């Protein structure tokens, strides 16, 4: 005997007896749900009675809400009958507080914010300037300030005591003695042993170095130094970086790191690197342990504009026929500064026919660069220029349809597409310089990572 199926699939057997029974069941359930549903008439609730004004003031003082919404939290309490005005309000004999040097702040302004009178803040700044530069106080420096009692309620409080860290190696204290401010210096012993950090490159050289505690600027300098010798993309995960930083650690525990002193790279496969910065001809450059300095891919764009005409054959916009375009045209506004693409000597500077006002620089290895259609020339013939140094301004002199820079690069007199050139320079230290360079390099490499030197100077050299 078949059982009665009240729930059926209404998509199957449309019109059959079972389908009709299922449809009837569905309609009955829908009717039951509708019949038990509440009505749609609105429910009118009772409105709360309005709060009296004096009660509202007291409520505002007790609630916790943002000041932007009119909160009075922490400001005052609404007066009651128990409040009686004082005939003479007592004044605190002294006020102790802390002030902090902010970014772009000045020493005098910090004191004035703390409540020190402008004239007295100026005298204190002059006292500090006699022993240390007030502008050299680092942002975030905390100053302990104590202000004394004032002669009247309208007069500013006099400065009684001030103490802060002027430098890593110097604490300053100012106290009022017999009505006069006296400055006391407290030198702090500082160990200047450089900090050496080694670690595995892993999947990212930058992240690995930052995780080892190396400051971001030092990591960027290290990567630029390494990139001048090898392609950063060729580094392996098992390669190890070796970095030496300027480091100063005070006896009280504070420390600060400075510039990069050594950039080393030990490669699992390939040539390892030992680089150190050295000043030659007034310029700091990275040299290998052999005393040879090399820089790769250092051509700089002479102007920030976009390239409007590439290297190659083109129809000349003025002459009207197709000829070789020997350089790149950069779109730039009239008067835009033009910078030297790399170090060189000014071979010529002046009028050059259809090129208009032109500067031509001579570089090592038979390379020359030229900068044409200038409005004004700054470089002088025979002078040495550095990469990024101003040599002139964009103009439209010569055969030109508008302000732009025509930039050419020649190798042994043959024009080359500047966009396809990887420029390299080499420098060699002389014998006296090389001796001092290697002595400095040996001293840096003698720093042992992973342990504090004998004698316990407190400097932690890390190894990862």
Secondary structure, 3 states (H helix, E strand, C coil): CCCCCCCCCCCCCCCCHHHHHHHHHHHHHHHHHHHCCCCCCCCCCCCCCCCCHHHHHHHHHHCCCCHHHCCCCCCCCCCCCCCCCCCCCCCCCCEEEEEECCCCCCHHHHHHHCCCCHHHHHHHHHHHHCCCCHHHCCCCCEEEEEECCCCCCCCCCCEEEEEEEEECCEEEEEEEECCEEEEEEEECCEECCCEEEEEECCCCHHHHHHHCCCCHHHHHHHHHHHHCCCCHHHCCCCCEEEEEEEEEEECCCCEEEEEEEEEEEECCCCCCEEEEEEEECCEEEEEECCCEEEEECCCCCCCCCCEEECCEEEECCCCCCEEEECEEEEECCCCCEEECCCCEEEEEEEECHHHCEEEEEECHHHEEEEEEEEEEECCCCCCEECCCCEEEEEECCCCCCCCEEEEEEEECCEEECHHHCCCEEEEECCHHHHHHHHHHHHHHHCCCCCCCCCCCCCCCCEEC
